Each structure stands twice: as structure tokens, then as C-alpha cells.
Amino acid sequence: MTDRPQAPHTGGSEAVSRPSGCVKPVGRFFDDFEVSRRRMVLLRFAFFTLLGIDFLWVFLPHAPRFGALDFNVSQLPFLDAYLPLPSPEVVGALYVSGGLLSFAIALGAVTQPALALLAAIYGGVYLWSQSDSYQHHYLVTLLLLLFACVPAHLFTLRGPDSTNPPQPRVASWAMRLVYVQLGLMYAWSAVTKTTETWLDGTTLQTLLSCEARERLTALARRLDGSLEAGITFSAWAVMIGEYFGGLVFFTRRLFTVGLFIVPFFHIGVELLDFDIELFSYYMVALDVILLAPDRFIDWVFEGFSRAVQNISPRVRGLAGLWVARPVDLMTAASIAGIAAAIAAVVGHLLPLEGAVHLSVALGAVTFIALMPTAAISPFAHARAAIFALVGVLIFGTLQLISAPYDYYRQWAGFLRRHGQSERSIALYVRANHVAGSTPARHLQLAKMHAAQGEKDLALTLVLEDVRRHEAHIALLERRTRTSQGDEQDHLELGRAQAALQGALTFQVSLRRQLGQDEGLSEIERRGQMVLDAARAAFRRNIELGGTCSAGRGELAKLTGRKDDGE
Amino acid sequence: MRYAFIAAFLAVQVLLPLRYYAGEDRFDERFAWRMFSNVRVVACQTRFTDASDGGATPVRASAEIHEVWTSLLNRARRSVIDGFARKWCSERSAGGGQPVLHVDVTCQNPETLGQTICRGTTTDANADGVPDLFGTDRRCAGKSAADCFRAACGEQTAAACREALCMVRPIAVEENLCD
């Protein structure tokens, strides 16, 4: 990478108008900034893959909070009077569409409309509501805005058309602005820490989790120091390092030095268990890819090329022949239309509320992203194939991961707490349906039906809950026997046993109400055994986990349960 | 055109954080890149009171909005407090009458978090009027606990000193949010 003042390669897509007068050096600072295509491809792959994960794994379960109880405040509250209330269905559809676009771009289906649309979706939802207002969402919004200003072909090894060989390095004012943005972010973050409460370690002490405190104490002991001194030193180091980080992104000569300093803040943040979603991963990826020397980027690419060479030449030849074949406008538009129709069908089948919203959103973003922008489209087949592949993968993934279950579970739980029983029951049914064979929320559903007087149905559900918990506990017991030392397994086992005891207690109460008194003492005896087993599992968790073990809190929760032995 | 975009982008990135530092609302840190700030770690208590009938009935905000908003209320986010007030007041006005909603927001003072009197509790086991913390805090090294306490609080009691030094009220209690 270089910012030397030579005639820039624009890749043929940008007509560069030159500034004059006093604006000239500033103009050159932005216009002459070159970046290698290989770096841009790595950036595309890492950043947009993380974004896809963010959309589907992290954001999707948050969709139900949007517009809950008809309340919302946008990031720009003066717009609230004009903005419609967000809804879980619409936000959920936007998140899945964002996931589709992100993964497709990461895999190479990068077009200008796709970049712009993704920026609009992410930024739009961010600005629409303060309910997800971590500062890194603001950063990602700004980065997506800037990436939408980078000509799409710069994110690929291809040129703007298939006829001229591409320049390996390209000038991009928007990429310079990305560097400037990151520099400003580090600098402002350092200003935040230039206070007495940060520098004496008070703020950092407050942020530390119990586990992180234990780890740091152990480290300080090994280094013959105190925890307080270590924290004060870290606070100063972070502040100085962030000022330096601000400088690094403005000064090419410091890139390599910065590479060995700046990413370590974010690695430290992860090691200290600060819960800020995927922010550290984004920042480590951005810092490493944007600051690494060209030699490192080339080394990564050459390794990748060697791996590709090992794929059968016949397969590569066929794929290359098909995907690179240019097609005319009508054919490209037809391909976009067919892909959009398939995406719409996939949207309808996804295990989420708002099938119509999902269909329309996925169909529309697919069509817009694949829309031909010139009379001849050289990569229409390839891009459509990538969209199809990503669509199928998202469909499959959403059947396997817990995001749809969390989405329904959280939504249903919120409505239950606010007395909206009918809707809550419907959502608990969906949660249990997508949860597969896990215990899920049968007990909660049983309690809601019982409250409505449907006691037979409630008993059926509670029996199902007991059956599933028993199967789950058997699995966990096997796991704790094979991994004696894992505190987490014992914690999970204790929680499952405590939940089973709760289900058995509720079963007894229901049977009494139904006049089914036979065998109740046996169920109660089992409940007591399970409760004792849960206590034993939590005690084992405490033995293995020490001061910070979560078993301590869990054991306290069991205090007061029937026949409490504590 | 692109220079206008660049200029606007840079202006926003410089002016929005400056606006935070120049402004009065230190609890709304959005757009100011204040990661891991002292404000982020302070605890606030936001209490709404319905004074429509001249009384002071507590309003349970958590019963009317999602938990995520309650947590923003408890971080003294003014725009969310105003948003909640708009919702509450419009719902009550729809039923007739003149709603009156007060809010009392009390937060730890982010600037004094590290001061001894503001850390931990004011437990005074030996009842000498000096909180026990002053006997163990490293900031008091080289001084007696009583001298250290007097240097921070003067002649005030521990409770009064704590209230004056460690707490702030970002929003006035008297203000009717429905106006």
C-alpha cells in the first residue's frame, strides 16, 4: 500500500477531477491513495463474512425488541414523528436480507447496488431505533457507507470490464477515508480515556468480570506485581496506544509498527470478557488487513492460489468457462429475475415470522444486487450462482442454529411478561417447533395453558417437557463422566436438573387440580432426588471453577425450594 | 462532488464528538466514540412519578416498554426519557385530563468514581465517623484514615459527603415532562 503522489490507477471507472489552489494537497491526500486489489479482496472476505454472521447469529434474535409495545426512539429523535414504528417481522426480514447480501459479497458477488443496498439496510435499521445502539454499529454503518463509494470492481481481482487486464493497485479516495475514519475513532477513544478515573484504573476495575480479575491477579502474582498496579499500567498503555492508533492510520510509515500494537487492544478486550458482540473481531480483521505490508498480503494470496491449483483443472475449466461467459442485458436481467424468484421462495420457507416480508425482501435485494448495470454483463451467471448457494446455505443454517429459537423464545417471553397471552402462546409453539428435540419452552407453554384453564393440554405439555429434560440430562451426565474436569458441563447439568425439578413440581400441582392423585408421592420423591442431584452438580461446578463459578448463584437460587438441605 | 462528501464526512466526525464535550448532556455518548468511558460504567436510577392528581404515584416504566429501553432509561438517555414521556402523556391525555409526569434521575458522578468516598460502602464498623474504606484505600497511604476522610469531605458526614460528591441529578425533578 502506498500514498505516494504519483499518477493514480483508477481502474478505469472513475473520471478524476483534479482540485486546484489550496485544496490541491488535501485533494491529493485522498485521490492519490492507492490500495492493492489483493488487500481489497481480503478485506471484502473478512469484513462481509463477519457482517453476515452478525446479521444471522447476533442481530436476528434481537428483532423482536423492535417496536415492542408500540414504543421506539430513533437515533435522530426529531424524525420519530415521520418514521413508521419498526416491527419484528420487517426488521427480521431486513436482517436476513442483510445476511444474504453480506455472505454473497464476501464470496465475490459484489456489485455497486449490492454494496449500496447493504449500507442502506444496516444503516437504516441502526438509525431507525436506539434499541441496538452499541458504538460499533455506528462504525459499521459508516464503513458500509464508505465501501458503497468504492467502485465494486476494486473489491475483486478483475477489472471494471472483462476486456482490459486489471491494474493490481488502484486509487480510491473512499478507502483513504476508511483509514481516516479509523484513525479518528482511535483518537477520540483516547480522548475519552484522558481522565483521572480512567488513568487511575477505576473505570477498568469496574469493567472487569470476575474471571478476568482472577486471570489478571494470577498474572500479576507471576510478575511479582499487584493487580492494582497492573490495571493502572494497562489503563495508561491503552490511552497512549489509542493516541498512537489514531496517528497510525494517517501515516503510512507507521502502518507496520501499528500492526504490532493496535490489534492487541481488541485481543485484550476479548481475553478480558468484555461483552461487545463481534466488535473485537471486526477491529482485529480491519487492523490486520489494512495495516499489513503488501508482502504479507501477497503471501496469503499465494498460499490460497496454490490451494486452488490443486483443484482438478477440469472442474476449474468448466466453471471458468460458464461463469465468465458474457451475456446480454436481457439474459442478465432474466438471470436476476429467476434468482430473485428463488430467493422469494426460500424467504417464504424460512422458520421466521412474516413470510410475506421475508419473501419480498429477499426477492427484492437479490434482484437489485444482480441487476445488470451495462448492456453486457460478464459475470451474471457467477453472481447468480453465488446468491443461490448463499440462499441455500442460509436456509440450511437457520434450521440448525439457535437464532430462530432465540428469536421466538425472547419474543414470546416478553409478551408473556406483558400479559399478551394469546400471541405469546402462538410464539412459544413456534419456538418449540424450531427447537428440535431440546427441552425448549414446553413448561412455560404448559403454565400459560394451565392459567387459561386448559389443564389437560398443560399436563400433556409438561409431560413432554419432563421427557425432553430427562433425555437431555442423560446426555449431559454422559458428557460429565467423559470430561470430568469441565466445570461448564456440570453447570449445564445442574441447570437442566433444576429445570426438571421445576417441571415435576408443576406436574404434581396440575395432577392434584385434575384429581389425579395416584402416584404423586413417587413424582415428589423423584423431584427431591433431582433437586439433590442439581445441588451436587452446582457444587462440583464451584469446586472446579473457583471464586467466579456461576454455580454459586445457581445454588443460591435453589435455596428455599422444597426440602431444602442448604 | 466527492470533495463536498469528504468535507461533510470529516466535519461530522469532528463536530459530533466535539458537540458531546461542549454540550451539557454527558450521559448520551452516541456518535462520540467514547468506548469504555467512565460514563458507561456508572449506575443511574430513573424514577417516574405520576403527579396528575396532585399526588405522587410511582410509574413502573418496565411494565410499559421493553427491557432494552428500561436499561437506556437507567443510563439517563434523555431522548429515551422524552420518548417514554411522550408515549405515557399521550396515552393519559387520550383518556381525558391533564397528565403530569415527573422524573427523578440520580446517577453516580462519572468524574468522581475513583474517589475513596465514592467507592464501595460507607460502612463504619468502629463508629468513629470515618468510613472503614479510608483505612484500607491506597489513596490514603501515608495519612491517617481520619485525615484522608477530612481532606475529601471536610466536616460533612460520610452520607452527606457521598451525596454531594458522588451523585448527580441530570434531570430536574420539578419539570413536567408532559408540557
Interface residues (C-beta under 8 A of the other chain):
Chain A: P19 V23 G27 F30 R65 A68 L69 D70 F71 N72 V73 Q75 P77 D80 Q130 S131 S133 Q135 Y138 C149 W173 L177 V180 Q181 L184 M185 W188 S189 V191 T192 K193 T195 E196 T197 W198 D200 G201 T202 T203 L204 T206 L207 E228 F274 F414 H418
Chain B: R2 Y3 F5 I6 F9 L10 Q13 V14 P17 Y21 E29 R30 F31 A32 W33 R34 M35 F36 S37 N38 V41 A63 E64 I65 H66 E67 V68 W69 L72 R77 S79 V80 D82 G83 F84 K87 P110 E111 T112 L113 G114 R119 R138
